[in-house]
């Protein structure tokens, strides 16, 4: 009997917590009525005994005459004095100086020689590297050779300052390659 009472005590809370009062009913939702397309009513015809419409053309007014702005006043051209044709008088005058100044015949030979020596020493130092270079060092060596080529071309063209600059850049890169 104790067993029956004990099992009833266990089943009673389960049975009481169940929802027996709710019933599952399938809910049928009503569908909306079908849409019926009815054509719109035809418009009523307008009165047929109306007079013809009056068309008026707007009167065009004469546009005001626009005066162009006055032209700027031009200054008269200044004429230069003709050069003296008499050779005796012309020889007494000082020679005219160009607007860009006097042109020199070139840089002193020692600056040109210094640039040439710098190019040669950098090239000798680059060729003196005997160890194997990695990819980055090979790119740097190629850049040095390019700078040296451009420096030689600049010397040939007479640009000594450009050649010295390029040779200096090559020398700096060569210093990075050396251990």
C-alpha positions in Angstrom: 0.0 0.0 0.0 2.8 2.3 0.7 4.0 1.7 -2.8 0.7 2.8 -4.3 0.6 5.9 -2.1 4.1 6.8 -3.0 3.5 6.4 -6.8 0.3 8.3 -6.5 2.1 11.1 -4.7 4.6 11.3 -7.6 2.0 11.2 -10.3 -0.4 13.7 -8.8 1.8 16.8 -9.3 2.4 15.7 -12.9 -1.3 15.3 -13.6 -2.2 18.5 -11.9 0.4 20.6 -13.9 -0.9 19.4 -17.2 -3.3 21.6 -19.2 -6.4 19.5 -19.7 -8.7 22.4 -20.1 -7.2 23.6 -23.4 -8.3 21.8 -26.5 -6.4 22.0 -29.7 -8.8 23.4 -32.3 -7.6 24.0 -35.9 -8.1 27.6 -36.5 -9.4 28.4 -39.9 -8.6 31.9 -40.9 -11.1 33.4 -43.2 -9.7 34.3 -46.6 -10.0 37.8 -47.9 -12.7 38.2 -50.6 -11.4 38.0 -54.1 -10.5 41.2 -55.8 -12.8 42.1 -58.6 -11.5 44.5 -61.1 -14.2 46.7 -62.5 -13.3 49.1 -65.2 -13.5 52.8 -64.2 -16.6 54.5 -65.4 -16.3 56.3 -68.7 -16.1 60.0 -68.4 -19.0 62.0 -69.4 -18.7 63.7 -72.7 -18.2 67.4 -72.5 -20.7 69.9 -73.8 -20.7 70.0 -77.6 -22.0 73.5 -78.1 -19.0 75.4 -76.7 -17.4 78.2 -78.7 -13.8 77.5 -80.1 -11.0 78.4 -77.7 -9.4 81.8 -78.1 -5.7 81.7 -78.7 -3.8 84.7 -77.7 -0.2 85.3 -78.7 1.8 87.2 -76.1 3.2 90.5 -77.4 6.9 90.4 -77.6 8.6 93.4 -76.1 11.8 94.7 -77.7 14.7 93.5 -75.7 16.8 96.3 -74.3 19.8 96.9 -76.3 22.8 95.7 -74.4 25.9 97.7 -74.9 29.1 95.7 -74.9 31.7 96.7 -72.3 34.2 99.3 -73.6 37.3 97.9 -75.0 40.5 98.5 -73.0 42.6 101.3 -74.2 45.7 100.0 -75.9 49.0 101.6 -75.1 51.0 102.7 -78.1 53.9 100.4 -78.9 57.4 101.7 -78.0 59.8 101.6 -80.8 63.5 100.9 -80.3 66.1 103.3 -81.6 67.8 102.0 -84.7 71.3 100.7 -84.1 74.2 102.9 -85.2 75.4 102.0 -88.6 78.5 104.1 -88.3 81.3 101.6 -87.4 83.5 104.2 -85.6 80.7 105.2 -83.2 79.6 101.5 -82.6 83.1 100.5 -81.6 83.1 103.0 -78.7 79.9 101.4 -77.1 80.1 98.5 -74.6 78.8 95.2 -75.9 75.2 94.4 -74.9 74.7 91.9 -72.1 72.2 89.1 -72.7 69.0 89.1 -70.5 70.1 85.7 -69.0 73.5 87.0 -68.1 76.8 86.0 -69.4 77.3 82.4 -70.4 80.4 80.7 -69.2 82.4 78.3 -71.3 81.9 75.5 -68.8 82.9 74.3 -65.3 86.5 74.3 -64.3 88.2 71.1 -65.3 88.9 70.0 -61.7 85.2 69.7 -60.8 84.6 67.7 -64.0 87.5 65.5 -63.1 86.2 65.0 -59.5 82.8 63.9 -60.9 84.6 61.5 -63.2 86.8 60.1 -60.4 83.7 59.7 -58.1 82.0 57.6 -60.8 85.0 55.5 -61.4 85.6 54.8 -57.7 82.0 53.9 -57.1 82.1 51.5 -60.1 85.3 49.9 -58.9 83.8 49.5 -55.4 80.7 47.8 -56.8 82.7 45.5 -59.0 84.9 44.7 -56.0 82.0 43.0 -54.1 82.6 39.2 -54.4 80.1 37.8 -52.0 76.7 36.5 -53.1 74.0 39.2 -53.0 70.4 38.5 -51.9 67.4 39.8 -54.0 67.3 43.2 -52.2 71.0 43.7 -52.5 70.9 42.8 -56.3 68.2 45.4 -56.8 70.3 48.0 -54.9 73.3 47.0 -57.1 71.2 47.5 -60.3 70.1 50.9 -59.0 73.7 51.9 -58.4 74.6 50.9 -62.0 71.7 52.9 -63.3 72.8 56.0 -61.3 76.4 55.5 -62.7 75.1 55.3 -66.3 73.0 58.4 -65.8 75.9 60.2 -64.3 78.1 59.4 -67.3 75.4 60.6 -69.7 75.1 63.8 -67.7 78.9 64.3 -68.0 78.7 63.7 -71.7 75.9 66.3 -72.0 77.9 68.8 -70.0 75.8 68.7 -66.8 78.6 68.4 -64.2 76.4 69.2 -61.2 73.9 66.5 -62.2 76.7 64.0 -62.7 78.1 64.8 -59.3 74.7 64.4 -57.7 74.0 61.0 -59.3 77.5 59.8 -58.4 76.9 60.8 -54.8 73.6 58.8 -54.7 75.4 55.8 -56.1 78.1 56.1 -53.5 75.6 56.2 -50.7 73.9 53.1 -52.0 77.2 51.4 -52.3 78.0 52.1 -48.6 74.8 50.2 -47.7 75.9 47.2 -49.6 79.3 46.9 -48.0 79.4 45.0 -44.7 
